[in-house]
């Protein structure tokens, strides 16, 4: 009898331990979807935050890592006005000064790549030198313009609080909200700023330049977060204080981070049409029912080795790539600005740029990620093209194709070059600056990507049967 009691007691204790373990695991995990499927968080949209001054030119950025404070001229104190684009690189479209935000609400539009049934938003003050007060935040499915779909709005809180102050140099992750987001759906993220960005010397953290190309809405004075149709005072093509949107997805689902410069950022594509090459990749994945997030980590003027309008790829790789939620794959399209900005100078050499690529590869592999190298597209005719630069581009592309240092090769060069003049873009893909692609060119680039690179072994087997 005593032995049976001990046996029952041991079984009871074991059961309690199992129940407690399951309870603790469930509380700490993102949760279970219908049917008991265990989900995790994956990025569905992201952008590159950079330092900008309120009221300054949208294209103005740091000339080094020690950026700011901002002065009354809308530029970093003590920093000279950057040389005109015609002297230092490709000529960008005209950029309006960044708006001053004073007790106003921004409704910012992002297009999800991956769908999910729960959402959270990452706000950023990573370049701020002072705390940033957020009075309210909200997310919903976009209907059109500055309107959201009825019933889709969700108030965002931060550790249970509807308002939050983001410390200088930091980010803030919202609490989870239940919201079904279809693949490729547009979301409206509202952020109410009770303060005045003109009254601080702190740089603002924004994505502003020649890429992005999404109209975002700024209200008259007051908190208009959660308004079904937000009143609009002005618009901007910049995203302010917004780093990433995440959704829940099955454990086997990951995210692709596209790291690059203005060609990845989508410069010269049509505004408000999501025609960047990562957007076209997201469309192709969705059409093939390959569940992967696609995160755009491109920014105009970016280089691998040196800072410019954004910090170098080597400097930002941890934050903008390795730290992305759910990242499993990386596509690198970098180096054309390292080459072009040098013009006919010997430095950086193709060997220098290749060494930078090797660093990115090693850092990705250290985190267990697959990383693919994309060949640089032609740029003869661009205002910073030179024969020496063309020789460097050719050498870099040859290394990407043949070295086997990357886990795979994506041949963007072959996808858009003129077969009769391989140093130039095919005319039908050239928007006129001979460097970037137009909408059709970006689509051709995405079409050159082998989607098997992102299928699991099981999925590849099933598609062949």
N, C-alpha and C positions, 0 to 999 in steps of 0.2 A: 504493500500500500504506500509506504513511505517513498519507495523508488518511483512509483507511478506519479505521486504528487510532485516529486522533484522533476520528473520528465515533463509533466504538464506545465510546471512553473518555468522550466527552461524554454519550452515551446512558446509560452506566453511572452516571456522576455524577448525572445527572438522576433516574435511578431511585432512587439512594440517598437523594437529597434528598426525593423523594416519600415513600419508606418512612419516613424519619426524621420527616417532618412528620406523617404519619398516626399514627405511634407516639406522638409527643408529644401530638397532639390527643386521641388515645384515652386517654392516661394522665391528661390534665387534665379530660376530660369525664366526666359521670356514668356513661357507658357505653352500650353498645348492647344493646337487647333482642333477643329471638329474631327472626330475619328481617332483622337488620341495622338495625332502627329505632333512631335516635338519641334518647335520652331526656334529660330534665332534671328538676330537683327542683321540686316543687310542694307547697305546704302543703295538708294534708288535714284538719287540726284545729288550732285555736289558741284561746287565751283571753287576756284582758287581765290582766297582772300589776299589782298595786298594793301599796302599803306597808301592812303590818299589824304589830302588836306581838304577840309570843307571849303567849297567855293573855288577850289583850284581846278586846273585842267584835268579832265577825266583820264588823259593819258600820262599825266605826271606821276612818276613813281620814285622809289628810292634809288639813289646812286650808290648805295652800299647798305649794309645791314643796320647801321646806326642811323635810322631814319627819324626825322622829327626832332623837336616839336614844330608845329605849324605856326606861321606868322600871319600877319594881317593881309599879306599878298596872296594867301592861299597856296603857299609852298613851304617846304621844310625850311626852318630857320637856318640862315647861313648857307643855304644851298643855292647855287646859281641856277638860272632858268635853263632847262635842257636845250641843247642845240636843236634847231629845226629838223624835222624828220628827213628832209631832203639831204641833210648833211650826214646823218648818222644811220640811216636805215630806210626801210620801205615807207613810202608815204601813206599814212593812215587816212581814213575818212575823217571829216571834221568832227571834233568832239566838243560838245557844250560843257561848260564848267559844271562840276558836281553841285547839286542843289544844297543849300543850307536847310537843315531840318530843325524846326523849332515848334515843340508841342504839336507834333503831327504824327499821322499814321501812314505807314507804307504798306501797300498791298503788293506783294512780290510774287511773280508767276514763275513756276518751275514745272518742267515736264518730267514725270516719273518715267523710269525705264522698266522697272520691275514692279509688279502688283503685289498687294498684301492687304491684310485685314486689320492691321494695327500700325500706327504711325507715331514717330517722334521726330523732333526738329532740333538741329544743333545751331545755336546762335554763337557768334564769335566777336570778341574784342581783342583778338590776338595781337594787333598792332597798336592798340590803344595804350596811352601812357597814363590814363586816368580811368577810374571805374565808369562803366556805362549803365545808366538806369533804363530798364525796360519796364514801361508801365503796364503793358498788356500784350498778349500774343494770341494768335488764333490761326487755325488751318481749316481749309475746306476745299471741296472740288470746284474748280472754276467752271462757270457757265459760259460767260463771254465777257470781254473787256474787264471791267472792275467788279463784276457780279459773280457770286458763288451760287451753286446749285442749292435749291431749297432742301433743308434737312441735313445737309452735309457738314455744316459748320461745327467745329469743336474748339472749345477754349483750351489753350495750352497753359499748363502750370509747370512750375519748376520746384521740385521737392515739395509739392503741395501748395505752393504760393503762386497767385496769379501775376504778381510783379516780382522782378528780380533785378539785382545789380550784378553785372558781370565784372569781375576784377580786371584790372589792366593786364593784358597779355594772356587772357584766359578765354575759355569757351564755356557754354552752359547748355546742358542737354535737357530737353523738356521731358516731362512725364509722358507716359504712354497714353494715347487716345485710341479708342476703337473707331476705325474708319476704313471702309472697304475702298481700296484704291485699285482700279483696273490698270493693267499694263498700258503704258503710254498716255495715261491720263494727265491732265494739267491740274496742278494744285495752286491755291492762292494762300500764301503765308503772310499774315498781318503782324506787324511789329509797331507798337505805339511807343514813341520816344517823348517823354514829358519835358526833356531838357532842350537846350539850344546848342547845336554843334558849333555855332560861330563864337560861343562864349568860352571855349576851351582851346588850349593849344594842343590838345591830344589829336593825333592823326585818327581818322576813321578807318575802319576795316571794311573794304568794299571790293567788289569785282567790277572794275571800270576800265575801259580801254577801247580798242577797236573790235573786240570780240563780244561775246555775250549776246548782244542784239535781241534782247527781249524787253518789251515795254513793261515797265513797272509803274505803279500809281502812287501818288503822294496826295494826301488829303488836305483840306483846310485845317485850321487849328482844331485840336481836340482828339479824344480817343474814339476812333471809328472802327476799331477792331471788332469783328463779328457782324458788321453791317452787311445786309444782304447785297446791297449795291453801294459800294463805298463812294462818297462824294470825292471828286478829283479836282485838285487845284493845278497840278502839273504832273508831268511824267518824266521818267529817266530810263536810260538803258543800262543803268548800273544795278547790281544787287548789293544791298547794304546789310552788314552784320549777319549775313546768312551764309552758313558754311555747307550744310548737308541736310538732307531729308532721308530718313530710314524707315523701312517697313519690315514686318516679320515675314519669314520665308522658311521653307523646309531646310533641315540641316545640310542637305547636299547642295543647296543653292549658294552661289557666291557672287562676287562682283568683279567686273573688269574696270581697272583704272587706266584711262588714256592720258598719259603725261606728255606734254608738248608745249608748243608755242602758239602763235596766232592761227596757224593752219589747223590745229586741233581745237582752238577756241572758236573757230568758225568765221574768222574775218572774211569779209566780202560775200558771205552768204546773205540771203534775204532775211531781214529782220522779222521776227515773230512767226517764223515758219519752221523752226527746228530743223534746219538743213545742214548742220555741222556733221562731219563724218561720224562722230560718235552717236549722233541721233539716228543716222541711217543704219548704223550697226545695231542699235537697240531695236529698230523696226524689223530688221532681218531676223534677229534672235526671237522676237515675239512671234513673227510669222511662222517660224519653225518650232515654236513651243519650247525653245531652249530658255529656261528660266535663269537669267543672269541679270544683275544690275549692271548698268554702264555709267561710270562716273567720269565727268569731263574735268581733267586736271591740267587744262591748257591755259596759257595766258600770253597775250601779245608781247612780243619782244623777248620772250624767255630764251635763255642760253643754258647750256650745261655747266660751263666753267665759270662764268662771271655774272655778277648782278647787273641788272639794267632796270627796266620798268617793273620787274619783280625779281625777287632773289633767285639765284641760280637753281637749276634742277638739283644739283648736288646738295645745296643748302636746304631745299624745301622737300626733299624726297621722303623724309621720315613723316612729316606732318601731312603732306598732300597725297601721299601714296600709301606708305606702310601702315599708317594709322587709320586708313579708311575702314569703316565697319564692314566686315564680311569679305574683304578683298581676297581674291584667290589668283587673279591673273592681272598682268600689267602689259600695256602696249606703249613702247617708247618711240616717239617721233620728235627727236631733238637734234639740233646741231646746225641748222641752216643759218641761224642768227650768229652763232659762234663764227661760222665761215664768212657770212656776208659782212658783219661788222668789222672784221679784220681787213676786208678788201684785199689788197695785194701784199699785206704784211705777212711775214712767214709764221707769226705766232697769233693764235694757236695753230699748230700744225694738225694734220689729219691724225697723227699719232697721239697728240694731246687729247683730241676729241674722242678718239677710240678709248683712251685710258679712262676718260670720264664715263663712257658707256660701260666699261668693265666694272667700274665702281657701282653703278646702278644695278648691274646684273648680280654682283656679289651680295649686295644688300638685300635684294629681293629674294635670292636663294637662301640667305640666312634666315628668312622668315617663312621659308617653305612655299614661296610663291612661284608660279610659272611666269616667265617674262619673255615677251616677244619683241624683236627689233623690227622697226618699219624703216624702209629705205627713204631717203630724202628725195622729195619731188624736184623736178627741174625748175631753174629760176633765171635762165638767161633772158635778158631784157629788163629784169628788176634793177632798180637804181643802185643796188649795192653788189651786183654781179661783177665778177672779174674772171679772167682765164685762170688765175691762180686759185680762186675760190671754186671754180668748176672742177679743177683737178682734185681739190680736197673733197668735194662732194662725191666724186667718182671713187676715190680711195675709200672713203667711209662706207659707201654703199657696197663696194666689193667686199669689204671686211664683214659687214652685216650679213651678206649673202653666203659667204664661204667659210667664215671662221668657226661656225657652230658654237659660238659663245652664248648666243641666245637660245632659248628653248624652241624657237621657231622664227620664221621670217615672214613678214607681210610686205609685199613688194608694191608699195604705193607708187614708186617711180615708174614701174612698168605699166601701172594702171592708167596714168594720166599723161605720159610723155607723148610727144609727137613722133611717130615712128620714122618720119622722114628727117627729123631734126631732134635727136634724143636729148639735147640740152635744153629744150624748150617744152613748155606745156602744149598739149594739143589745143589748137585755137578754140574749139567748142567748150573747153573747160577753163579757159583763161578769162577772168573778170576784167582784165585790162591792165593789171599791175604786174603781170608775168611772174607772180610769186605765189599768191594764194589761189584757191580754186573757187569756182562759182558753185551754185547748188548742184548742177549736174556733175561737176568734178568731184565734189565731196561724196556724192552718191556712188560714183565710180570707185572712189577709194574704199568705201565701206564694202562694196560688192567684191573687191579683191581679197577680202579677208575670208579665209577658210574657217567656216563655223565649227568644223570638227575640232579645232583648237580648244573649244569651250564645252564640248560634249564629254560626259563621263564615258568610261570604257563601256559601261552597260548600254548607254544611249547610242554609242557608235555601233555596237553590235546589232541593236534593234533596228537601226535605220538601214543596215545592209541586208536584213532578212526580208 
